[in-house]
Amino acid sequence: MKRFFTTSRYREHNRKDLRHEVPKLHLVLGNREFSTYDWSLGGFRIDDFNDRPPVGEEMSVTQIAYDTENMVTTNSIAVVTRILVGKNQVAFSFKKLDEEAYDFLEKASMQRLAHLGDT
């Protein structure tokens, strides 16, 4: 019996962390602010931008927020993992996530049901 390995868009993602669309995160990446399409404790996707970094490049994440009252300053590192040209998005994974950022994202993921009720 032959075994097949799907590598196209039909292959399901084998992720350790569940991605969330809500609450939308606002983060400072490099020196620019972005909003996320989705995120998890493992990474996030944002809008494409001019002069985007190449796959594999590391960028600093200095702030993460999901509203004006819930924000954390962080010293984290994200790595470009893929460019989604047709969707005009860039995907990142966290290479280094400090304790404050980890706690903040964990809290945001647990409180997402309250945000879902607001939409």
N, C-alpha and C positions, 0 to 999 in steps of 0.2 A: 504494500500500500504506500502510495506517495504522500508525502507531507507537504503542505503548502504554507507559505508564510506571506500574509498580505502586507504589502508595504504602501498601499495607496490610501486615499482619503477614507476608504471604507473600513480600515483597520481601527478597532477601538483603542483608545488610549489606555495604557496600563499604568495609571497613576497611583501613587501612594496616598496623596492628599486630594480630597474632593474639592473641585473648583466652585466658587460662589460668584454670582453676578451681583448679589445684594448683600450688604451695603456696598455701593461703589466706593472704591478707595481713591483718594487723592494723594499722590506722592510726589516728592521732589526727587528727580532722577538726574544726576549731574547737577546742573543749575536750572533745570526746567521743571515745571509742574505738569503732571499728567493725571488723567482719570483712567481707571481700569475698565476693561470689558468684563473680565473675570479674574479671580485671584484665589490663591490657596496658601497654605504654609510653605509650599514648595516654589511658588512663583506667581507670575501675573502676565496679562496681555494688555497692551496699550495701543493708541493710535500710532500709525507710522509717522515719522517726522523727517524733515530735511536733514541731510548729512547724518543719516542714521548710522549707528556703529555696525560693523560687520559681525557675523555670527562668531561667538567666542569671546568678544570683547567684554570686559568687566566695566561696570559703571557703579558709582556710589549712590546709595539711597539714604537721604539725610532726614526725610520727614515722611510720615504716613498718617493720614487722617480719614475719617469717614463722615464727619460733620465738624462744625466750628468748635464744639465742645469736646470732641474726642480726637486727640491728636497726640503723636509721640515723635520726639526727636530721636533719630537712630544713627548708628554707624554701621550700616549693612552694605553688602556688595551683591549686585545682581549681574548675571551673565546673559548675554543675548543668546537664545537657543534656536530661534527660527524667525524668519521673515515670512509673513503671510501676505504675499503681494496682491493676490486677488481680493483679499479682505482689507488691505491697507493697514495691517497690524504687525506689531513686533512682540514676540514672546520672550520672556525672561525667566530664568530660574534663580533662586537665591543661592549664592555660593556661601555667603556669610550672613547670618541673621542673628543680631545681638539679642540679648535676653529681653530687653524692653520691647523690641519689635515683635518677637515671638509671642510674648504675653499679650500685646495689643492685638495681633492677628487672631490669636486663639479666642480672645474675648469677643472680637468682632464676629467670628464664625459662630460662636454660641449665641450671640444676640441677633443673628440674622433673621430669625423668625419674627421678632418684633418689627424689623424693617420691612419684611414681606407683608405684614398686616397694614403698614402705612401706605403701600403702593396700590 
